[in-house]
Amino acid sequence: MVRGIPRFVASEGYAAGFGRQWKEFRRTQLDSYTGTTISRSRLGRCLGSSLAVLRNRNVLEVGCGAGRFTELLLEAGARVFASDLSAAVEANYDNCRGAPGYFVCQADLSALPARREAFDFVICLGVIQHTPSPEGTIAALAAFVRPGGALIIDHYRYDAADMTPVRQRLRSFLICRDPHFALRLVRAIVDILWPVHRLLWHLSANRWFAQARRHWLRLSPVLDYHDQYAELGAPLLHAWASLDTHDCLTDFYKHKRSVEQIAGCLRHLGLEDVEASYDGNGVEARAIKPARS
């Protein structure tokens, strides 16, 4: 037990950068903090239904991070077993402790301290593409779904637009560096370039500046959510840019898959009612483990 949290791994390994990231941006993406429904909308879309289906259900959330989805699962009345390989569990615990039905631990999915086929829902969002073997991770997740239960996942899609040459070069440099240094450098880069992002956004009603902004977005390594989440407001847009730019440039593994590959993997595992589509971060999918006859 460290800081009130059970730990089942000796170190964070390749996920150390994520641990530092989520502790730094502990509340940035929580709906309760932003006053939006961005996380709720994403979770509901992945579930394919209202969050009401989670009430009194046992839910395993793998790769829980700081808790943007954990808090919503708990608010929906689920009993949540949250886990993460990194020290992000400390941010999750700070955000969610005290909620009924909440448990969090730092653990590796390959040795998760939980019973197989014990969960009505197994949810893993924003994680699988960052693991050594996406197909192996999906198989490990499926093992925890009870017969008749659901597996909810997403994964990056094949898309060259998200990794421009500038981002590729920066990522090659940063993934070999100390996580503390990488986070500080990314924050400095965002701080320096952000005024240009803001200015071009404000001027983008003009056709010439709109074109200049399109070119700038291809050149800048900073992720910019003015078009997607303008409702966040300037301070949070800056925070999201810092968080997701770091996420994009420091992930040790960055796998990509197609809808067909993800759906095929789920069917290969014997899951039924497979639904997969391009949305959100890339591919979103859900499937049901067959009930025993």
C-alpha positions in Angstrom: 0.0 0.0 0.0 1.4 3.4 -1.0 -0.6 6.5 -0.4 -3.6 4.4 0.3 -3.5 2.6 -3.0 -2.6 -1.1 -3.5 0.4 -1.5 -5.8 1.0 -4.8 -7.7 3.9 -3.6 -9.9 7.4 -2.7 -9.0 7.6 0.2 -11.5 5.6 2.0 -14.2 7.9 0.8 -17.1 6.9 2.2 -20.5 3.9 3.9 -18.9 5.9 6.3 -16.6 5.3 9.3 -18.9 1.5 8.7 -18.6 1.7 8.6 -14.9 3.5 11.9 -14.7 1.1 13.4 -17.3 -2.1 12.4 -15.4 -0.8 13.6 -12.1 0.1 17.0 -13.7 -3.3 17.3 -15.4 -5.3 15.6 -12.7 -8.7 17.3 -13.3 -8.2 18.7 -16.8 -10.5 16.2 -18.7 -13.1 15.6 -15.9 -16.6 16.7 -16.9 -17.1 17.8 -13.3 -14.3 20.2 -13.8 -14.8 21.4 -17.3 -18.6 21.8 -17.0 -19.1 20.0 -20.3 -20.3 16.5 -21.3 -17.3 15.7 -23.5 -16.3 12.6 -21.6 -19.9 11.5 -20.9 -20.7 11.7 -24.6 -17.7 9.7 -25.6 -18.4 7.0 -22.9 -22.1 6.8 -23.9 -21.3 6.5 -27.6 -18.8 3.7 -26.9 -21.4 1.9 -24.7 -24.0 2.3 -27.4 -26.6 3.2 -24.7 -27.4 5.4 -21.8 -25.0 5.2 -18.8 -28.1 4.0 -16.8 -27.3 0.4 -18.0 -24.3 0.5 -15.6 -26.3 0.9 -12.4 -25.5 -1.9 -9.9 -23.2 -3.5 -12.4 -19.6 -4.7 -11.8 -17.3 -2.7 -14.1 -13.6 -3.2 -14.7 -11.9 -0.1 -16.1 -8.4 -0.8 -17.3 -6.1 2.2 -17.9 -8.2 4.4 -15.7 -5.8 7.4 -15.8 -6.9 10.4 -13.8 -10.6 9.2 -13.8 -12.4 11.1 -16.6 -14.5 8.0 -17.1 -14.2 6.6 -13.6 -16.2 9.4 -12.1 -19.0 8.9 -14.7 -19.1 5.2 -14.0 -19.4 5.8 -10.3 -22.1 8.5 -10.8 -24.1 6.0 -12.9 -24.2 3.7 -9.9 -21.6 1.1 -11.0 -19.3 -0.8 -8.8 -15.9 0.1 -10.3 -12.7 -1.8 -10.2 -10.2 0.7 -11.7 -6.6 -0.1 -12.5 -3.7 1.5 -14.3 -0.1 0.4 -14.9 1.2 3.9 -14.0 1.1 6.2 -11.0 -1.9 7.9 -12.6 -3.8 5.9 -10.0 -2.9 8.5 -7.5 -4.7 11.2 -9.5 -7.7 8.8 -9.9 -7.8 8.2 -6.2 -7.7 11.9 -5.4 -10.6 12.5 -7.8 -12.8 9.5 -6.9 -12.0 8.3 -3.4 -15.0 8.1 -1.1 -17.4 7.1 -3.8 -19.5 4.0 -3.0 -18.3 0.9 -4.9 -14.9 2.4 -5.8 -11.7 0.4 -5.8 -8.4 1.4 -7.6 -5.0 -0.3 -7.8 -1.8 0.0 -9.7 -1.4 -3.2 -11.6 -0.4 -4.8 -14.9 -3.3 -6.3 -16.9 -1.3 -9.5 -17.4 -1.4 -10.0 -13.6 -4.5 -8.2 -12.6 -5.6 -9.1 -9.0 -9.2 -9.9 -10.1 -11.2 -13.0 -10.8 -11.7 -14.0 -14.5 -15.3 -13.6 -15.9 -16.3 -11.5 -12.9 -17.4 -8.2 -14.6 -20.6 -7.2 -16.4 -18.7 -4.5 -18.3 -15.0 -4.3 -19.1 -14.1 -0.9 -20.4 -10.7 0.2 -21.8 -10.7 3.6 -23.6 -7.6 5.5 -24.9 -5.2 2.7 -23.8 -4.9 -0.4 -26.1 -2.9 1.4 -28.8 -0.2 2.2 -26.2 0.4 -1.4 -25.1 3.0 -3.7 -26.5 0.5 -6.0 -28.2 -3.0 -4.6 -28.9 -4.4 -8.1 -29.8 -2.9 -9.6 -26.7 -4.4 -6.8 -24.6 -7.8 -7.2 -26.1 -7.6 -11.0 -25.3 -6.6 -10.3 -21.7 -9.5 -7.8 -21.3 -12.0 -10.3 -22.8 -11.0 -12.9 -20.1 -12.5 -10.7 -17.4 -15.9 -10.3 -19.1 -18.6 -12.6 -17.6 -20.8 -14.7 -20.0 -23.4 -12.3 -21.3 -21.3 -9.3 -20.4 -19.8 -6.6 -22.6 -16.3 -5.5 -23.7 -16.0 -1.8 -24.6 -12.8 -0.6 -26.3 -11.3 1.9 -28.7 -8.1 2.1 -30.6 -6.2 4.5 -32.9 -7.0 4.3 -36.6 -4.6 4.4 -39.5 -4.3 8.1 -40.2 -1.1 9.9 -41.3 -2.5 13.3 -40.5 -2.1 13.0 -36.8 1.7 12.5 -37.0 3.2 15.2 -39.1 6.9 15.1 -39.8 7.5 17.7 -37.0 5.6 15.5 -34.5 7.4 12.4 -35.7 10.8 13.9 -35.1 9.9 15.3 -31.7 8.4 12.0 -30.6 11.6 10.1 -31.7 13.5 12.5 -29.5 11.2 12.6 -26.5 10.5 8.9 -26.0 14.2 8.3 -25.3 14.2 11.0 -22.6 13.4 11.2 -18.9 9.6 11.6 -18.4 10.1 14.7 -16.2 12.2 16.4 -18.9 9.8 15.4 -21.7 6.8 16.8 -19.9 8.6 20.1 -19.1 9.8 20.5 -22.7 6.3 19.8 -24.2 4.7 22.3 -21.8 7.3 24.9 -22.9 6.7 24.2 -26.6 3.0 24.6 -26.1 3.4 27.8 -24.1 5.6 29.4 -26.8 3.4 28.4 -29.8 0.0 28.8 -28.2 -0.4 32.6 -28.8 -0.1 31.9 -32.6 -2.8 29.3 -32.3 -5.1 31.7 -30.5 -4.5 34.6 -32.9 -5.1 32.5 -36.0 -8.3 31.1 -34.5 -9.6 34.5 -33.8 -8.8 35.7 -37.3 -10.0 32.6 -39.1 -13.2 34.2 -40.2 -11.1 35.9 -42.8 -10.4 33.5 -45.8 -6.7 34.4 -46.0 -6.1 33.8 -42.2 -8.2 30.6 -42.4 -5.8 29.3 -45.0 -2.8 30.4 -43.0 -4.2 28.6 -40.0 -4.6 25.4 -41.9 -0.9 25.6 -42.9 0.1 26.4 -39.3 -1.8 23.4 -37.9 0.2 21.2 -40.2 3.5 22.8 -39.1 2.9 23.1 -35.4 3.4 20.1 -33.1 0.7 21.4 -30.8 -2.7 19.7 -30.8 -5.4 22.3 -31.2 -9.0 21.7 -30.2 -10.5 25.1 -31.1 -12.6 23.5 -33.8 -13.8 20.5 -31.8 -14.2 21.8 -28.2 -14.5 25.6 -28.4 -16.9 25.4 -25.4 -14.0 24.7 -23.1 -12.8 28.3 -23.2 -9.3 29.6 -23.5 -7.6 28.3 -20.3 -8.9 24.8 -20.7 -8.1 24.7 -24.4 -4.6 25.5 -23.5 -4.5 22.8 -20.8 -6.0 20.2 -23.2 -3.4 21.2 -25.8 -0.6 20.7 -23.3 -2.0 17.4 -22.1 -2.7 15.8 -25.5 0.4 17.1 -27.2 2.4 15.4 -24.4 0.3 12.3 -24.9 0.9 12.3 -28.6 4.6 12.9 -28.5 5.7 10.7 -25.6 3.8 7.4 -26.0 6.3 4.6 -26.2 3.9 2.4 -28.3 1.6 3.9 -30.9 -0.2 1.1 -32.7 -3.0 1.7 -35.3 -5.7 -0.6 -36.5 -8.6 -0.6 -38.9 -12.3 -1.3 -38.1 -11.9 -4.7 -39.8 -8.9 -5.6 -37.7 -10.5 -4.8 -34.4 -13.8 -6.5 -35.3 -11.8 -9.5 -36.6 -9.9 -9.7 -33.3 -13.1 -9.6 -31.2 -14.7 -12.3 -33.3 -11.6 -14.5 -33.2 -11.9 -14.4 -29.4 -15.4 -15.8 -29.7 -17.3 -12.7 -28.9 -20.7 -12.0 -30.4 -22.8 -9.0 -31.5 -19.6 -7.2 -32.5 -20.0 -3.5 -33.4 -17.1 -1.5 -34.6 -16.9 1.9 -36.3 -14.7 4.9 -36.9 -15.4 7.6 -34.4 -13.8 9.5 -31.6 -10.0 8.7 -31.3 -10.2 6.2 -34.2 -12.0 2.8 -33.9 -14.7 2.3 -31.3 -15.9 -1.2 -30.6 -18.1 -3.3 -28.3 -18.9 -7.0 -28.2 -20.7 -9.5 -26.0 -19.3 -12.7 -24.5 -21.7 -15.5 -25.3 -23.8 -16.7 -22.4 -23.2 -20.3 -21.3 -26.0 -22.7 -22.4 
